[in-house]
Amino acid sequence: MTDSKATALILDRLFAVIESRRGGDADTSYTARLFDEGTQKIAQKVGEEAIETVIAALGDDPDAVAKESADLLYHLLVLWAARGMDPAAVWAELAAREGASGLVEKAARKPGGDHDGV
């Protein structure tokens, strides 16, 4: 089920491929088509994939969770690219939270923020 050589670095490589598809032929590239459809459509796809991941997680098939999670991460990376974000900003945010209690970190945020900590 898992490739022992696969690491989170795949996300950086995938992001580079996603960026290379910007302005590409929407007839031959799904990623280029998503860019053409815009941020609203991409965000919708992130939501759909998140729901599909949750549904898979409630089932009994770990492979389905992995596949849906991969779809979710792909669409999230496309969303970041569409918004001009660099994944390094997210990695830095995660690093800043590393080792901190999720409850303490969440309590330190501004009121009104409804985000989960690590």
ABEGO torsion letter per residue (X at the ends): XBBAABBAAAAAAAAAAAAAABGBBAAABAAAAAAAAEAAAAAAAAAAAAAAAAAAAABABAAAAAAAAAAAAAAAAAAAAAAGBBAAAAAAAAAAABGBBAAAAAAABBBGBBBBBX
